[in-house]
Amino acid sequence: MSLIVGFIILLGCQFLGELVVRGLSIPVPGPVMGMVILLVALLVNGRVPQGLRKTGEGLLNYLTLLFVPAGVGMMVHFELIRADFWTIIVTLVVSTAVTLAVTAKVMERVNQRATVERAE
Amino acid sequence: MNVVALDQLWVYLAGNPLLSLLVTLIAFYLATRVNILLGRTPLLHPVVISIVLLISFLLLTGIDYRTYFEGAQFIHFLLGPATVALAIPLYDHRIRVQRMIWPVMIGCITGIVTAVGSTLGIALLMGANRETLLTLAPKSVTSPIAMGIAEQLGGIPSLAAGLVLLTGSIGCALGPWVFRLLKIKDPTVQGFTLGLAAHGFGTAQSFSSIGALAGAFAGLAMGLAGLVTAFLLPLIVALLGI
């Protein structure tokens, strides 16, 4: 039954998330709001129910598989990709490199300062 | 016994959701095998291989994407509950997150602003059209969230998913170089950075090649970045007037 309990919690949170997002017309995907709702619920509850952990971690283990059907959808957009091919490739590579460098550097700086303050 | 002609049988099978579901799982299994044979290289991620295999299969057999998706949607549907499930690793690491709250928050915000800013900046400079621009914008965020954001903004969700996957492989390939160049050795920083810039791929890479602590921080960065981007990006786009 643990699998069913897990799915009830996950789908329930997603459902609530969709309700909140649509009801208040917030520009955020429903499942993201569902994630926030679940996080708050877990913090209030103080522990992760066993069934939820089993189902959730099972889903997250195969997260990459879940992207495949949508990724295959790229075949519909061959024209658009061809039109903007170099823009897309250059943007992806350069922006990812810059993001990696800036994030790592900034975080290391702040982290060092925080560690020094804690030591003092 | 009445044997049905092969072409009639095929017409029946090609339109049946069962075939696309089965083919998707087989492609993913084969792709994972190939990736292990190649030494788990991040350059040819199982997802990328599966997508190439499936697109080739569909083009060869002449099955269109809509028909394929009728079966594959059962897998696709699970992205929703999987996104909700990201709350579990976030909850698990709450104490460590509290302790590193400032580096995590500042790293997260600067990372997202850099990711979105550089993406929009470069794409605009190179003259991308509006649809491509809005599809590229959420590329650093994990797929289920990115697709939701792209849809909200007026981009193309399925193309956004593809670009997110490409970003993930690029991030995993570039990560080790960037860390060596900048002399970043702290595993929490490495993991967090990979999770932020390369979402699920970066998280998997952190677990397998840096360690469990890096993996935990990568998972945190992935969840947090997804969440913050989902709230920030519509604002940024509105501010820039795109």
Interface residues (C-beta under 8 A of the other chain):
Chain A: F7 L10 L11 C13 Q14 G17 P27 V28 P29 G30 P31 V32 G34 M35 V36 L38 L39 L42 L43 V48 L52 R53 T55 G56 E57 L59 L60 L63 T64 L65 L66 F67 V68 P69 A70 G71 V72 G73 M74 M75 V76 H77 L80 I81 A83 D84 W86 T87 I88 V90 T91 L92 V93 V94 S95 T96 A97 V98 T99 L100 A101 V102 T103 A104 K105 V106 M107 E108 V110 N111 A114
Chain B: T24 L25 A27 F28 H45 P46 V47 S50 I51 L54 I55 L58 L59 Y65 Y68 F69 A72 Q73 I75 H76 L78 L79 G80 P81 A82 T83 V84 A85 L86 A87 I88 P89 L90 Y91 D92 R94 M100 W102 P103 V104 I106 G107 T110 G111 T114 A115 S118 T119 I122 A123 M126 G127 A128 N129 E131 T132 L136 K139 S140 S143 P144 I145 M147 G148 I149 E151 Q152 I156 P157 S158 L159 A161 G162 L163 V164 L165 L166 T167 I170 G171 L174 G175 V178 F179 L181 L182 I184 D186 T188 V189 Q190 F192 T193 L194 L196 A197 A198 G200 F201 A204 G223 G226 L227 A230 F231 P234
